Amino acid sequence: MASRTYPRTRRGGHRGGFHLQSRHSAPLPVPGLTQRKIEDITVPEKIKDDLVAKINGVEYVASYDLTDGLKAPTILVPATDSYWNKGKPPRWTPPSQPQNLHEDSDVYYRDPNSARHHKYPTEPAVRAVLHQHTDFAFSTIDIFGCGSTFGSLLSFVRNEERTFRFGVDRVGSTTFLVRKTNTPGEIIEDVRGYGHTFPEAYTTWESDVRASASYQRIIKYNFAGLSCMIRSESDGYLPDKLEASHETLRPVRQDESLLNGGLSSLGLGLLPLTSIGPLVIEDAGDVIPQQAIFDLKTRSINQKERLGASTKEFLPRLWANQTPNFVLAFHKWGKFQLDEIHIKDVRDDVKAWEAQNVDVLSRLGKMYRKIVDLSSVHGRFEVRRIGAGPLEIWTESTGWSALPKELREQFCGEHGSEVGDNGLEATHVNVNNEGDDDSSDDEKYLRF
C-alpha cells in the first residue's frame, strides 16, 4: 500500500476537478518581465438578440480518464473499434446502509490536468478527441475551454468577485482558453467536510479503469453564434439511466469494507504523478451516454434546515457543462442517512435558469466573441482578473503555448498535414481489458 506522501486529486485521489477557485484563492503571480498590458475590459452590454443566449445542439464528443502512478503519463480513452469498449466515469454504487465517513484530511490538487500534464494541460483532451474521431474537423470549433475558464468568464459578467487567470491561444481557426494555476502541483487549501470521502464511498471505479484518478468529459454545443467545446470533470454515472443494451455490462458494487479507506486501500490514488515523456493513450472502459452522467455535492444537515434541498446555486455549472443529473447528499457529523441523499434530474431546472438569466448570458456571449476577436489579432495573450476588477488583457509569456508543436501543425495545416491525420506523437496502447458547510468541493459549484 502506498504511503500518504503525494497530493491526491480532488475527492479522495480519484476525482480531480475542473472547477476550482478557492474562496480564499491565492494572489495571482505578477506578470512576467516580457508581458505588457494590452487593455482592460469591463462587463459588456447584452447582445440585442436574446435568442443567441441559449445553448443548443449539445453533443458528446470524447472522454478520457487521467491516471496516477504509471511509468508514463497515461490517459484511458474510448476505443475506436467498439462502441461498448471505452475510459469511463465511476459507477454510482451506494452502500445498503447509512455510513459514518471520515472527514476529508488529505491534500488535493487544484487542477488534475495541469498536475499531470503541466506543460500542455489541454493536450490530453485534444488527443482524446482525435483518437476517438480521426477525421474530427476542429476548424468547425470557434472556442475550446474548460469549466474553469468558462466559469471564470460567467462569474465576471455576473459581477461576482473572483480572482483568476488563463491563457488564450489561437491555433488554426480555434481559440483555446487554458486555465493557469500558480504552480502545476498547486493544492487546495483549507479542505473541510466530506466532499472527497463521500464519492469514495458511494462510487466505484470499475475493474477496466481501476487505475483512473479523474474522469474528463468533452462536449460541444452552439452558444451565442459560436461553436463551443468544453472539457469538464464528471463525478460519475447512474446505472439505472443507461439504455437496456448497456445493462449487460458488469454490475459492480462497492466493497463496503473499503468505504473509509477508498481506493487508497488498494494502493491506488496515492501514487506519484508522472508528467515526463510522450502521452500514452490506452483503450479501456465504456462510453457512457450523457443522460446517465451526474455531478454531486455534500452538505451539512444544518444547511438543509436553513436553505432546504435546493439545487439553485449549482445551476450555473450544470448549465455550462450540460450535466443532466445531480446528487445532493446531507450528513450529520459525517453520517449520510439514505433518505438524505437526493438524486435529481436537473434538466428542467437548468433550462429554467437559462431562461431567467438571458441578460447575463447575452453578456457572456459577447465576452466569448470579444476573446475570439482578440485572438485573431494577438494570437496568444493572457486574461487576468483580481477580485471585482476589470478583465485585464496582457501579452503572453514568452514560450507559452496551448499545444505542443506537432499538434499545432495539424491545426494550422503546416507541412501538408491536417487536423484529422492523427499523426500524433503520443503512444497508443490497446488494453481493452459537523460544521455548517462542506467546503472541500464548494469551489466547484460556487466558483466553478
C-alpha atoms as one frame of an Amber mdcrd trajectory, in Angstrom:
protein
   0.000   0.000   0.000   1.336   3.405  -0.945   2.200   5.813   1.835   0.402
   9.138   2.185   3.133  11.185   0.549   1.697  12.595  -2.645  -1.188  15.020
  -3.022  -4.339  13.455  -4.368  -6.721  14.811  -6.896  -9.969  16.356  -5.708
 -12.310  13.952  -3.938 -10.190  11.203  -2.495  -7.472  10.739  -5.056  -9.850
   9.785  -7.820 -11.900  12.842  -8.586  -9.675  15.579  -9.935 -11.865  18.561
 -10.647 -12.275  21.025 -13.415 -13.830  23.665 -11.119 -11.593  25.005  -8.587
 -11.236  28.505  -7.363 -10.965  28.677  -3.615 -12.998  31.205  -1.701  -9.581
  32.071  -0.201  -7.729  32.000  -3.522  -4.033  32.787  -3.570  -2.929  36.093
  -5.096  -2.015  35.961  -8.758   1.696  35.939  -9.586   2.921  39.228 -11.007
   3.070  39.386 -14.820   6.371  38.332 -16.383   9.034  40.823 -17.373   8.218
  40.356 -21.043   4.469  40.831 -20.578   2.677  44.131 -21.120  -0.943  45.119
 -20.655  -2.979  45.430 -23.842  -6.277  46.697 -22.440  -8.866  46.479 -19.663
 -12.362  45.168 -20.370 -15.450  45.953 -18.328 -18.644  43.893 -18.269 -20.162
  44.208 -21.757 -23.689  45.201 -22.614 -26.042  42.371 -23.507 -26.478  41.192
 -27.076 -29.687  42.559 -28.576 -30.911  39.221 -29.907 -31.793  37.216 -26.786
 -32.142  34.016 -28.803 -28.363  33.637 -29.071 -28.052  33.396 -25.292 -29.188
  29.771 -25.252 -27.268  26.536 -25.576 -28.412  24.187 -28.322 -27.070  21.302
 -30.361 -25.370  19.563 -27.418 -23.239  16.583 -28.496 -20.900  14.247 -26.638
 -17.505  14.292 -28.382 -14.972  12.333 -26.333 -13.826  11.412 -22.843 -10.760
  10.180 -21.045  -9.586   9.087 -17.612  -6.494  10.626 -16.052  -4.329   8.066
 -14.265  -1.757   8.139 -11.468   1.321   6.135 -10.630   2.077   4.656 -14.059
   5.522   4.720 -15.660   4.483   7.267 -18.281   1.771   9.943 -18.363  -1.286
   7.954 -19.448  -4.910   8.594 -20.302  -7.609   5.965 -20.833  -9.630   6.785
 -23.931 -12.675   5.131 -25.526 -11.589   2.596 -28.113 -12.240   3.370 -31.771
 -13.261  -0.129 -32.856 -16.097  -0.892 -30.446 -18.759   1.432 -29.040 -19.041
  -0.590 -25.848 -15.335  -0.891 -25.033 -14.397   2.570 -23.896 -12.495   5.246
 -20.490 -15.468   5.915 -18.232 -16.554   7.621 -15.031 -17.088   5.950 -11.650
 -20.300   3.993 -11.230 -22.876   5.025  -8.600 -22.721   2.134  -6.100 -24.254
   3.321  -2.817 -23.938   1.030   0.197 -27.106  -0.536   1.525 -26.781   1.013
   4.998 -26.005   4.553   6.230 -22.289   5.179   6.564 -20.163   7.158   9.017
 -17.343   8.639   6.975 -14.062  10.177   7.990 -13.732  13.876   7.287 -11.523
  14.910   4.359  -7.938  15.017   5.573  -5.596  14.614   2.605  -4.203  17.250
   0.285  -5.750  17.605  -3.153  -4.591  19.001  -6.473  -6.345  22.122  -7.681
  -6.183  21.166 -11.371  -5.720  17.470 -12.243  -4.828  18.123 -15.886  -2.160
  20.680 -15.005  -0.779  18.486 -12.227  -0.215  15.588 -14.632   0.446  17.429
 -17.880   1.774  20.749 -16.659   3.327  21.983 -19.900   0.217  21.427 -22.030
  -2.839  20.787 -19.813  -5.163  20.855 -22.841  -3.213  18.257 -24.797  -4.930
  15.151 -23.307  -8.360  16.476 -24.289  -7.341  17.255 -27.861  -5.628  13.896
 -28.287  -8.673  12.119 -26.858 -10.884  13.825 -29.442  -8.559  12.945 -32.323
  -8.157   9.384 -31.065 -11.905   8.813 -30.992 -12.610  10.793 -34.172  -9.606
  10.609 -36.508 -11.267  12.953 -39.004 -12.677  15.441 -36.487 -12.777  18.931
 -38.010 -11.504  21.283 -35.331 -11.885  24.035 -37.901 -15.604  23.956 -37.024
 -14.885  24.809 -33.349 -14.659  28.512 -32.520 -13.706  28.284 -28.861 -12.310
  25.439 -26.732 -12.311  25.850 -22.957 -12.926  24.076 -19.682 -15.298  24.503
 -16.791 -12.840  26.778 -15.012 -12.255  29.189 -17.907 -15.917  29.307 -18.966
 -16.924  29.626 -15.315 -14.460  32.457 -14.742 -15.999  34.463 -17.563 -19.504
  33.728 -16.290 -18.506  34.996 -12.833 -17.121  38.151 -14.450 -20.279  39.018
 -16.377 -22.330  38.318 -13.222 -20.199  40.916 -11.396 -19.047  38.356  -8.843
 -15.738  38.782  -7.073 -13.261  36.234  -8.339  -9.523  36.176  -8.931  -8.299
  34.113 -11.866  -6.108  33.977 -14.926  -5.978  31.881 -18.067  -4.055  31.784
 -21.308  -5.608  32.302 -24.737  -4.081  30.789 -27.870  -5.400  30.919 -31.432
  -4.482  27.642 -33.124  -5.731  27.408 -36.694  -9.261  28.782 -36.511  -9.885
  27.649 -32.916  -9.404  29.855 -29.857  -8.132  27.864 -26.851  -8.724  29.026
 -23.275  -6.256  27.306 -20.911  -6.579  27.609 -17.160  -3.451  28.627 -15.257
  -2.694  27.712 -11.664   0.118  29.427  -9.778   2.121  26.196  -9.855   1.395
  22.906 -11.700   1.093  20.980  -8.424  -0.935  23.641  -6.604  -3.159  22.153
  -3.914  -6.498  23.213  -2.458  -6.050  24.897   0.898  -8.316  24.674   3.945
 -10.102  21.464   2.970 -13.089  20.637   5.185 -16.145  18.409   5.088 -16.834
  15.180   3.198 -16.709  16.216  -0.452 -13.902  13.751  -1.146 -14.647  10.796
   1.112 -18.320  10.631   0.106 -17.681   9.804  -3.584 -15.008   7.328  -2.484
 -17.669   5.504  -0.505 -20.600   5.809  -2.914 -18.990   5.346  -6.329 -16.661
   2.730  -7.793 -14.030   2.743 -10.494 -14.772  -0.489 -12.328 -12.082  -3.071
 -12.986 -11.201  -1.971 -16.521 -10.463   1.606 -15.399  -9.270   0.918 -11.853
  -6.066   2.963 -12.296  -8.118   6.081 -13.042  -7.812   9.255 -10.978 -10.261
  11.590 -12.732 -12.868  11.312 -15.476 -12.861  14.136 -18.028 -15.715  14.585
 -20.488 -15.752  16.721 -23.654 -18.942  18.004 -25.262 -19.708  20.625 -27.863
 -22.658  22.932 -28.371 -23.715  26.171 -30.019 -23.944  29.314 -27.925 -24.119
  32.984 -28.930 -23.489  32.097 -32.553 -20.273  30.263 -31.655 -19.412  26.581
 -31.768 -18.104  25.845 -28.268 -16.247  22.816 -26.930 -15.901  22.339 -23.169
 -13.914  19.850 -21.146 -15.094  19.198 -17.600 -14.846  16.570 -14.920 -17.873
  14.401 -14.173 -18.316  12.703 -10.811 -19.933   9.506 -12.062 -22.804   7.807
 -13.830 -26.145   6.375 -12.738 -26.527   2.782 -13.985 -30.343   2.992 -13.947
 -30.121   5.762 -16.573 -28.373   3.533 -19.084 -30.144   2.084 -22.073 -31.137
  -1.576 -21.852 -28.249  -2.720 -24.037 -25.821  -1.171 -21.587 -27.236  -3.024
 -18.590 -25.491  -6.233 -19.630 -22.154  -4.745 -18.610 -20.518  -5.990 -15.419
 -22.519  -4.811 -12.402 -20.026  -3.754  -9.748 -20.877  -2.832  -6.168 -18.613
  -1.109  -3.728 -16.964  -3.406  -1.215 -18.286  -1.850   1.981 -15.166  -2.922
   3.872 -13.281  -0.339   1.797 -15.653   2.557   2.421 -13.463   4.586   4.717
 -10.236   3.570   3.009 -11.441   4.262  -0.534  -9.037   3.402  -3.312  -6.110
   4.051  -1.016  -6.828   0.613   0.441  -5.968  -0.787  -2.970  -2.741   1.150
  -3.203  -4.152   3.495  -5.842  -4.649   7.232  -5.945  -1.677   7.976  -3.664
   0.995   7.170  -6.208   3.361   9.766  -7.684   2.263  11.642 -10.766   4.235
  11.068 -13.948   4.373  14.000 -16.351   7.585  13.347 -18.266   7.675  11.792
 -21.718   5.117  11.393 -24.514   1.497  10.920 -23.563   0.364   7.281 -23.632
  -3.165   6.558 -24.854  -4.863   3.318 -23.811  -8.244   1.982 -24.936 -10.292
   0.966 -21.891 -13.713   1.343 -20.315 -17.117   2.219 -21.764 -18.752   5.228
 -23.346 -21.484   6.429 -21.016 -24.425   8.321 -22.569 -24.987  11.887 -21.459
 -28.322  11.135 -19.771 -26.554   8.954 -17.160 -23.845  11.446 -16.094 -24.051
  13.163 -12.694 -22.236  15.680 -10.528 -22.504  15.651  -6.745 -22.256  17.909
  -3.696 -22.218  17.160   0.022 -23.633  19.440   2.691 -24.143  19.542   6.438
 -27.722  18.842   7.537 -27.643  22.331   9.075 -27.554  23.741   5.559 -30.681
  21.839   4.639 -32.504  23.085   7.721 -31.689  26.679   6.738 -31.801  26.527
   2.943 -33.682  23.364   2.027 -32.553  20.881  -0.610 -32.475  23.371  -3.471
 -30.029  22.923  -6.362 -30.304  26.582  -7.399 -26.765  27.619  -6.502 -25.276
  24.786  -8.570 -27.178  25.521 -11.784 -24.571  27.804 -13.444 -22.031  24.984
 -13.553 -24.620  22.390 -14.576 -25.698  24.750 -17.367 -22.136  25.243 -18.641
 -21.324  21.533 -18.854 -24.905  20.406 -19.545 -24.894  17.756 -16.801 -28.413
  16.262 -16.532 -28.280  14.687 -13.037 -27.242  15.985  -9.652 -26.646  14.181
  -6.342 -27.060  16.338  -3.234 -26.136  14.471  -0.029 -26.662  15.803   3.512
 -24.837  14.488   6.561 -24.854  14.885  10.312 -21.285  14.713  11.590 -20.288
  12.564   8.637 -23.230  10.155   8.702 -25.272  10.101   5.497 -28.772   8.703
   6.052 -30.286   7.054   2.985 -33.219   9.468   2.856 -30.837  12.452   2.901
 -29.168  11.521  -0.379 -31.154  13.206  -3.147 -30.730  12.275  -6.815 -32.402
  14.732  -9.157 -32.821  15.114 -12.904 -31.990  18.822 -13.237 -32.542  19.345
 -16.961 -35.745  21.332 -16.493 -34.128  23.389 -13.722 -31.169  24.206 -15.974
 -33.480  25.286 -18.786 -35.435  27.490 -16.384 -32.209  29.058 -15.075 -31.125
  29.777 -18.640 -34.433  31.488 -19.424 -34.226  33.582 -16.243 -30.657  34.740
 -16.961 -30.922  35.869 -20.566 -29.294  39.239 -19.887 -26.312  37.702 -18.110
 -25.875  35.016 -20.756 -26.105  37.609 -23.522 -23.191  39.413 -21.899 -21.341
  36.116 -21.619 -21.854  35.506 -25.327 -20.494  38.935 -26.121 -17.480  38.230
 -23.891 -16.775  34.995 -25.768 -16.935  36.899 -29.038 -14.585  39.574 -27.718
 -11.968  36.996 -26.750 -12.243  35.222 -30.105 -11.831  38.563 -31.896  -8.791
  39.470 -29.760  -7.213  36.110 -30.513  -7.491  36.761 -34.245  -5.452  39.939
 -33.698  -2.952  38.971 -31.000  -2.759  35.189 -31.394  -1.733  34.498 -27.799
  -2.453  36.559 -24.702  -3.248  36.186 -21.008  -6.530  37.080 -19.288  -6.269
  38.189 -15.657  -8.740  39.432 -13.072  -8.331  40.387  -9.413 -11.404  40.420
  -7.182 -14.132  42.649  -8.609 -11.800  44.411 -11.028 -11.926  44.574 -14.821
 -10.760  41.842 -17.129  -7.116  42.592 -17.897  -5.652  41.539 -21.235  -1.887
  41.038 -21.210   0.573  39.767 -23.778   1.531  36.160 -23.118   4.747  34.922
 -21.550   7.494  34.009 -23.968   7.354  30.337 -24.956   3.848  29.594 -23.622
   1.567  27.607 -25.926  -1.726  25.741 -25.582  -0.478  22.734 -27.550   2.848
  21.116 -28.476   4.359  21.999 -31.835   3.415  18.873 -33.773  -0.217  19.159
 -32.652  -0.287  22.846 -33.594   0.957  21.938 -37.049  -2.052  19.695 -37.573
  -4.400  22.555 -36.734  -2.537  25.030 -38.910  -2.176  22.635 -41.836   1.586
  23.002 -41.926   3.783  20.524 -43.819   0.711  19.228 -45.650  -0.803  17.676
 -42.533  -4.384  18.234 -41.436  -6.177  18.014 -38.122  -7.706  14.661 -38.973
  -4.442  12.966 -39.932  -3.943  11.692 -36.375  -0.221  11.508 -36.984   0.327
  12.033 -33.282   3.493  11.802 -31.290   1.619  10.137 -28.449   1.976   6.393
 -27.876  -1.171   4.292 -28.278  -1.631   1.057 -26.335  -4.793  -1.045 -26.778
  -5.534  -2.768 -23.462  -9.326  -3.331 -23.764  -9.387  -5.054 -20.879 -20.354
  18.616  11.645 -19.796  22.159  10.698 -22.267  24.300   8.782 -20.620  23.718
   5.469 -18.597  21.226   3.441 -16.021  23.441   1.773 -13.848  20.812   0.133
 -15.906  20.743  -3.044 -17.727  24.076  -2.652 -15.476  25.850  -5.100 -16.590
  23.509  -7.850 -20.066  24.992  -7.742 -19.635  28.405  -6.165 -16.518  29.169
  -8.164 -16.635  26.589 -10.951
